[in-house]
Amino acid sequence: MFTIVAFALARDVFVNRSNITKDVIYGGINIYLAIGLAFALLYRAIVILSPGAIDGLTPEGPHNDAFYFSFVTLTTLGYGDITPISVGARMLAAVEAIIGQLYLAVLLAMLVATHLAGKRR
């Protein structure tokens, strides 16, 4: 569900933008949050299917630990208190970190380019 929401928002935010409004900025923020929530659910599924795949997350543990780990990974803070152990969990964490950084770079580039294009008109 979060993935579908993220793609629908991305279409509205990134396609045919001629000016930047607060709705575009809010949409960009919501995409980032939806990405983090989607990965949190994936981490939770991994832990349920393979207990011990992520040190610090347990199937019976609180759900907010998966959200915490997801957003720490998405923002590339990497505190180290929750650690992916299995190959699949490590790869998922790496993909999330890459997406987190590329998304911010693309969003910022789009906002700046659109702003500069509007000034030239």
Helices and strands as residue ranges (DSSP letters): H 2-14, H 22-49, E 54-55, H 64-74, E 83-84, H 87-120
